[in-house]
C-alpha cells in the first residue's frame, strides 16, 4: 500500500531483506518487508530518473545513469555483480554501498549531499563526488582515484587502496590502507593520519591547514601552501621532509616519529616545538630551517646535538629539562634579522663539547645568551670552551667548569664572550681535576675571557664552592694584571701557612 506523504524513508538490502526505516512527525517506527529472493543476474541497472534503490549482487550491467531524484546503489557482501561502464548521478542525495563486485568505469555523484562506502570490490576508474558536502568511507577494496570537489567533505579510510590520488577533501582521517598521493588543494584542510601509507606526496592548499601524523608512512614530502598552517608529528614517518610556504606556520614534533631529509618553514613568523625527543628521532632530519621572519624554536624536555641542524631561528628556547650539546656553531637569526637570542631556561642545560659557539648570522651583529639554567663545560676533554659572540646575561643560572688547580699556567675550561657585554648573576662551580695547588702569579687561571672589546659587570659571577687545595685557597676575581684583561675573570690563590 502506498506510504503517506508525510513519511520519509531509506532502504537498505541485507540477506534479501529490505529494511525501510521511516520517521513520523511524532514517533519513529520500523517496517520490515520480506522480499522474495531475486534471481541471479539481477545487476541490470540501466537508467533511472526517479527515486530508487538498486541492488547489484550478481550478473553484469552496462552503464548506469540516474540524473534526477535520490538514488541508492548496493553491492551486497559476497556478491559478484559487475558494472561494465560509467555510473552517473545528477543532482540529488545519492548513496553507493559497495561490499563486493566491480565497476569497470568512473562514478560521478555530481551535486548533492552524497555518500560512498567501499568495503570490498574494485572500481577501476575515478570517483568524483561533486561540489556539495559529501562523505567517503573506505575499509577495503580498490579505487582508481577520488575527487571530493568543493563543499565541506569528509573522508575516512581504514583499509583498501586508492591507486592514484585522493583530491580536494576537507576533513580526512586515515587509519589504514594505501593512497598513491594526496592533494587537498582547497582551503582550510584537515588531514589526520594514524596508520596506512601514502606512497608519494601529501599536499594541502591555501588557508589554515592542519596535518597530523601519529602513525603510518608518507613516502614523499608534506607540503602546505600559503596560510597559517599547523603540522604535528607524534609518530610514523615522513620520508620526503616537510615544506611550508608563506604564512605564520607552526610545527610540533612530539614524543616520536621520523621526519627524514629536512623541515623548511619558509617565509613568515613561524614556530617549532620539539617535545620529549632525543637524537634517536632528531637524527633523521638534517635541517630544521625557520626561514625568513621572526621565528621561534623551542626545545621542550628534549636532548639534542648537532647545532648546525637548526638554522634561521631568531629565538631558541631550552625549556623543561632540555639538554643541547654544542659540538659546533649554533647560528642565530637569518639574512634579514642578522642575529637572535638563545634562552636557557631553569632546569635546562647547554653543554659545550670541545669548542661550541653561539654566534649571530651576520658577524657584525651580536647574539644574546640568557642563562637561567646551566652552562656545562665540565665534560671531556679538559679545556672545553664556549664562545658567545655577543652578550651574556646570567639570570641566576650556573656555569660548570673543570680546572687543574695549580699555578697560572694550569689548564681550565673557559667561557669566552666576544664584542658584547657580560651581565646579570651567574654562580660558578669549579671542579679540581688533579691539581695539587700552587701560588698563582700574574692574571691567575683564566675561566671567563672578555675579548674583542667585551665588557663585564663586577658582580656577574660568584663561586658556589670553596676551592682549597693543600695550603692554597683559590678565589674568583674580575680583572687581571695585564692590559686588556680588565673584564675577564680569573682564579687566583692565597697561601696559608
SETORTOR-989376 format. One line per field, with one value per residue (C-alpha): residue in one letter; x, y, z; residue number from 1. Coordinates in steps of 0.1 Angstrom, whole numbers. Last residue first. Layout:
% SETORTOR-989376
res	c(A,...)
xx	c(X,...)
yy	c(Y,...)
zz	c(Z,...)
n	c(NUM,...)
END
This chain:
% SETORTOR-989376
res	c(X,X,X,X,X,X,X,X,X,X,X,X,X,X,X,X,X,X,X,X,X,X,X,X,X,X,X,X,X,X,X,X,X,X,X,X,X,X,X,X,X,X,X,X,X,X,X,X,X,X,X,X,X,X,X,X,X,X,X,X,X,X,X,X,X,X,X,X,X,X,X,X,X,X,X,X,X,X,X,X,X,X,X,X,X,X,X,X,X,X,X,X,X,X,X,X,X,X,X,X,X,X,X,X,X,X,X,X,X,X,X,X,X,X,X,X,X,X,X,X,X,X,X,X,X,X,X,X,X,X,X,X,X,X,X,X,X,X,X,X,X,X,X,X,X,X,X,X,X,X,X,X,X,X,X,X,X,X,X,X,X,X,X,X,X,X,X,X,X,X,X,X,X,X,X,X,X,X,X,X,X,X,X,X,X,X,X,X,X,X,X,X,X,X,X,X,X,X,X,X,X,X,X,X,X,X,X,X,X,X,X,X,X,X,X,X,X,X,X,X,X,X,X,X,X,X,X,X,X,X,X,X,X,X,X,X,X,X,X,X,X,X,X,X,X,X,X,X,X,X,X,X,X,X,X,X,X,X,X,X,X,X,X,X,X,X,X,X,X,X,X,X,X,X,X,X,X,X,X,X,X,X,X,X,X,X,X,X,X,X,X,X,X,X,X,X,X,X,X,X,X,X,X,X,X,X,X,X,X,X,X,X,X,X,X,X,X,X,X,X,X,X,X,X,X,X,X,X,X,X,X,X,X,X,X,X,X,X,X,X,X,X,X,X,X,X,X,X,X,X,X,X,X,X,X,X,X,X,X,X,X,X,X,X,X,X,X,X,X,X,X,X,X,X,X,X,X,X,X,X,X,X,X,X,X,X,X,X,X,X,X,X,X,X,X,X,X,X,X,X,X,X,X,X,X,X,X,X,X,X,X,X,X,X,X,X,X,X,X,X,X,X,X,X,X,X,X,X,X,X,X,X,X,X,X,X,X,X,X,X,X,X,X,X,X,X,X,X,X,X,X,X,X,X,X,X,X,X,X,X,X,X,X,X,X,X,X,X,X,X,X,X,X,X,X,X,X,X,X,X,X,X,X,X,X,X,X,X,X,X,X,X,X,X,X,X,X)
xx	c(1010,980,988,964,954,939,911,903,876,880,869,902,923,932,965,979,974,940,904,874,881,874,894,915,928,963,980,966,939,910,884,852,821,795,819,804,799,784,791,817,797,817,829,837,862,873,876,861,875,859,879,915,939,959,965,1001,1011,994,1008,1002,976,980,957,941,910,896,859,847,811,802,770,758,742,733,759,786,786,793,823,834,824,846,837,866,876,910,946,972,997,987,997,979,942,937,904,869,839,802,784,750,720,706,695,731,733,758,760,777,798,794,822,821,854,864,899,896,881,857,827,829,816,781,761,731,697,685,711,703,726,725,739,757,759,790,794,759,741,750,771,767,798,810,847,855,819,800,769,736,714,678,663,656,655,685,673,693,686,689,710,711,673,672,700,689,690,711,739,746,781,799,798,771,751,715,699,662,649,618,629,657,644,658,647,656,658,675,691,689,708,741,735,744,732,697,680,644,622,608,632,615,623,609,609,608,608,628,632,630,650,652,680,695,664,666,690,660,645,673,688,662,626,603,589,604,583,585,572,570,568,566,587,598,593,617,619,645,656,636,609,606,581,585,573,561,573,551,554,536,532,528,524,545,551,558,578,581,605,605,604,577,575,551,547,540,542,520,518,498,493,488,483,502,507,514,537,543,570,572,568,544,542,518,514,507,508,487,483,462,456,446,442,458,461,474,499,507,534,541,532,508,507,484,481,475,469,448,443,425,420,413,412,411,441,439,463,470,492,491,469,472,451,450,439,433,411,402,383,383,388,401,420,428,452,464,458,433,438,420,418,409,399,376,369,346,336,326,320,342,353,356,380,389,412,414,396,404,387,387,377,367,342,335,311,300,292,284,308,308,317,340,351,377,381,389,364,370,353,353,342,337,310,301,278,263,249,240,258,276,279,301,315,340,345,347,327,333,316,315,307,299,274,266,245,229,211,203,218,227,242,265,278,303,306,309,290,297,279,297,281,296,286,259,266,241,230,209,193,177,159,171,201,203,225,240,265,262,252,265,254,254,247,238,208,192,171,150,140,133,152,166,187,200,206,206,225,200,219,210,173,158,149,114,114,105,93,103,87,103,87,97,71,58,65,69,103,106,130,126,145,147,155,174,203,208,194,190,160,156,124,102,67,45,33,17,31,13,0)
yy	c(287,297,307,329,319,332,321,345,365,389,425,442,417,442,453,427,423,406,417,401,378,342,329,298,288,272,250,218,226,248,259,268,262,284,310,343,358,389,411,435,439,428,443,429,448,419,395,390,357,337,310,324,309,337,371,375,349,319,301,264,237,200,199,166,179,204,211,247,258,293,310,335,369,395,410,402,426,422,420,384,364,334,307,286,250,250,243,254,281,305,279,247,239,218,233,220,242,244,278,282,304,332,350,354,376,371,394,390,363,337,311,281,264,229,228,193,167,156,172,202,229,229,261,256,272,308,318,344,342,371,373,404,417,423,386,383,351,357,333,307,285,251,243,209,198,227,219,239,227,230,232,269,280,286,313,318,351,362,378,392,397,397,372,349,347,327,304,275,265,232,204,222,197,209,195,201,198,218,245,254,283,295,329,343,310,307,273,243,213,232,226,189,177,172,160,172,182,211,225,257,273,308,326,363,360,344,306,286,257,223,205,170,152,115,125,140,106,88,123,126,139,148,179,198,229,250,285,306,343,341,329,293,266,240,207,183,149,125,134,104,98,104,122,154,173,204,227,260,283,321,324,319,282,251,221,190,161,134,103,113,85,74,90,123,147,179,204,236,262,299,305,299,263,232,204,170,153,118,83,91,65,53,67,99,123,154,180,211,237,273,287,277,241,209,185,149,135,99,64,74,45,32,44,73,100,132,155,188,213,250,259,236,218,187,167,132,107,70,60,29,15,23,49,78,107,135,167,190,167,181,151,115,101,71,36,43,10,-7,-1,23,54,81,112,141,169,205,217,218,186,151,138,101,79,43,26,-8,-28,-23,0,31,58,88,116,146,183,198,202,168,133,123,86,75,43,7,5,-28,-48,-46,-21,10,34,64,92,122,156,170,180,153,117,106,70,60,27,-10,-11,-44,-66,-66,-45,-13,10,38,68,97,127,147,165,140,106,88,53,45,12,-26,-28,-62,-81,-109,-107,-119,-87,-68,-42,-15,15,42,70,104,120,131,121,84,68,33,19,-18,-44,-78,-107,-109,-88,-55,-40,-7,15,43,79,88,91,56,43,7,-13,-50,-64,-91,-118,-143,-141,-122,-140,-128,-97,-98,-62,-49,-16,3,31,67,87,123,136,101,88,58,30,6,-26,-47,-83,-102,-110,-73,-46,-10,14,49,67,98,97,128,118,86,53,35,0)
zz	c(564,542,506,487,452,420,397,369,352,322,321,330,310,282,299,322,360,357,361,379,408,418,448,453,488,489,516,501,477,489,465,483,462,445,433,421,386,371,401,386,353,323,290,256,235,213,242,277,288,316,334,333,359,375,360,371,397,411,441,438,445,438,407,398,380,405,399,396,401,390,401,375,380,354,330,305,275,238,215,224,254,261,286,298,308,325,320,346,336,365,391,402,403,372,362,354,348,355,350,367,362,384,352,339,308,280,250,216,201,228,227,250,256,267,282,296,273,285,302,325,302,315,311,334,337,338,312,286,255,230,195,184,148,126,120,105,114,150,171,199,200,209,213,229,236,250,271,274,302,312,347,346,309,286,263,230,212,176,149,113,112,74,65,93,131,155,144,168,159,167,193,213,232,239,270,278,313,309,284,260,239,205,192,158,141,107,111,135,121,127,164,161,195,211,242,246,276,255,228,215,181,175,141,133,95,68,70,103,89,106,87,86,98,108,136,155,163,181,188,215,217,246,227,198,192,161,155,123,117,79,49,47,74,58,77,64,50,71,96,119,147,184,215,199,168,166,135,134,104,102,64,33,24,44,32,54,46,20,41,66,92,119,153,170,141,141,113,117,89,88,51,18,7,28,17,33,13,-3,11,38,65,92,126,146,117,119,91,98,71,77,42,9,-3,13,-4,8,-15,-27,-15,13,37,65,100,124,98,104,74,80,51,54,16,-14,-29,-7,-30,-15,-34,-42,-13,9,37,74,100,76,87,62,67,36,6,-27,-41,-33,-60,-80,-66,-38,-18,9,46,74,53,64,43,50,26,34,-2,-33,-50,-35,-61,-56,-77,-91,-62,-47,-19,18,47,28,39,17,27,6,12,-23,-52,-69,-56,-85,-82,-108,-128,-120,-91,-72,-45,-8,20,-1,12,-9,3,-15,-4,-38,-70,-91,-80,-108,-108,-135,-153,-147,-115,-97,-72,-34,-3,-22,-6,-31,-20,-38,-24,-55,-85,-113,-110,-134,-132,-160,-178,-172,-140,-124,-97,-79,-44,-12,7,-12,-40,-31,-52,-36,-56,-50,-79,-113,-134,-125,-151,-153,-178,-187,-162,-154,-132,-95,-64,-79,-59,-69,-46,-61,-65,-101,-134,-135,-164,-169,-138,-149,-119,-111,-129,-103,-95,-66,-34,-23,-1,35,42,76,87,115,136,146,166,162,127,116,108,85,84,54,58,27,35,8,32,37,15,26,21,33,43,45,58,55,20,34,20,-7,0)
n	c(497,496,495,494,493,492,491,490,489,488,487,486,485,484,483,482,481,480,479,478,477,476,475,474,473,472,471,470,469,468,467,466,465,464,463,462,461,460,459,458,457,456,455,454,453,452,451,450,449,448,447,446,445,444,443,442,441,440,439,438,437,436,435,434,433,432,431,430,429,428,427,426,425,424,423,422,421,420,419,418,417,416,415,414,413,412,411,410,409,408,407,406,405,404,403,402,401,400,399,398,397,396,395,394,393,392,391,390,389,388,387,386,385,384,383,382,381,380,379,378,377,376,375,374,373,372,371,370,369,368,367,366,365,364,363,362,361,360,359,358,357,356,355,354,353,352,351,350,349,348,347,346,345,344,343,342,341,340,339,338,337,336,335,334,333,332,331,330,329,328,327,326,325,324,323,322,321,320,319,318,317,316,315,314,313,312,311,310,309,308,307,306,305,304,303,302,301,300,299,298,297,296,295,294,293,292,291,290,289,288,287,286,285,284,283,282,281,280,279,278,277,276,275,274,273,272,271,270,269,268,267,266,265,264,263,262,261,260,259,258,257,256,255,254,253,252,251,250,249,248,247,246,245,244,243,242,241,240,239,238,237,236,235,234,233,232,231,230,229,228,227,226,225,224,223,222,221,220,219,218,217,216,215,214,213,212,211,210,209,208,207,206,205,204,203,202,201,200,199,198,197,196,195,194,193,192,191,190,189,188,187,186,185,184,183,182,181,180,179,178,177,176,175,174,173,172,171,170,169,168,167,166,165,164,163,162,161,160,159,158,157,156,155,154,153,152,151,150,149,148,147,146,145,144,143,142,141,140,139,138,137,136,135,134,133,132,131,130,129,128,127,126,125,124,123,122,121,120,119,118,117,116,115,114,113,112,111,110,109,108,107,106,105,104,103,102,101,100,99,98,97,96,95,94,93,92,91,90,89,88,87,86,85,84,83,82,81,80,79,78,77,76,75,74,73,72,71,70,69,68,67,66,65,64,63,62,61,60,59,58,57,56,55,54,53,52,51,50,49,48,47,46,45,44,43,42,41,40,39,38,37,36,35,34,33,32,31,30,29,28,27,26,25,24,23,22,21,20,19,18,17,16,15,14,13,12,11,10,9,8,7,6,5,4,3,2,1)
END
